[in-house]
Amino acid sequence: MDLIDQLKEHAIRVSKAKDTIQTEEATKNALIMPFIQILGYNVFDPSEVTPELIADIGLKKGEKVDYAILMNAKPIILFECKKSGGDLNINHASQLFRYFHVTEARFGVLTNGISYQFFTDLEQPNKMDEKPFFEFNVLDFKDQQVEELKKFTKSAFNVEQILNTASELKYTRAIRNILADWMASPSEDFVKILCSEVINGKRFTPAVKEQFTHITKSAFSQLISEKINDRLKMAMEPSTERKTDNSNGEEIKTTSEEMEGFRIIRAILRENIDPKRVNMRDAKSYCAILLDDNNRRPICRLRFNNSSRMMIGLFNEKDEKIEQITDLSDIYKFTDQIKKTIAMYISPEEFAPQ
């Protein structure tokens, strides 16, 4: 069963049980341990999942963290658990903070069995950040969030790959929250900036502030409504999901796996080039990922049309080498080759961290 299907089944159980759970221990047993199990870790094997891991931290003796996931006998993910329905904030993570500092674990999770907040040390090395870089709610999640969660599964866990996207996830989330606040209640500075763009030279008086605060909220609302309507129109037009193979006029459907593979390639290359330069062209036998939408600059080919297996075509000079993959996350294994391919097409000055 796929991860998303397991999570959907778990969500049904959580929604039924959450209101009857009265203690932290019951939350662990009914909600959190099954979640860890879904990630592929054996909660009944203490060499893989250790409850109440103890360590002496400075003058504090016998400090415990609720769960530690181990790999090669070393902690990789720490869990601090609170009662179902309880609030989660950084004040509830004191033990997680201390344990993060003295172990080799790079990720800490604060959870109440419904919301899972993932932390790392983006701000200062070996010091857990005060804000999570990723949050997963088992009762309200999207497909893209499942793809991010998949990186923490036993079969896909790779510290460097997670850290490569952690920063973007954290700051994207922060900016979205700010924009959401501005939509509901635009700040004076924000309104002032917008006002200066549309009425140059006019003084920002209290009357102008009041007028443009109202206009800004209205503009936000109209913009979001238009975007939603555009998406609905696209969803109602099947032709927008299809491209035509010019050689024989056959219709081709771009699958969700191909779209996700395309996003992974963009994520791999975003540190080196503008992601907008990475384009996709679907064909009958493969989905081509190209640089600058140029057929002479192939990055790779996603060969997912065979129902029994998925393959990826990689390019060394102009030759294609086909590799089999078992999961979309396997694409990350070819990060170095994909970046080498890009480097063949552009100058060293272009191929640099953005």
Summary of the structure (lengths in Angstrom):
residues: 354
radius of gyration: 24.1
end to end distance: 38.2
largest distance: 74.9
contacts: 984
relative contact order: 0.06
helix: 44%
strand: 23%
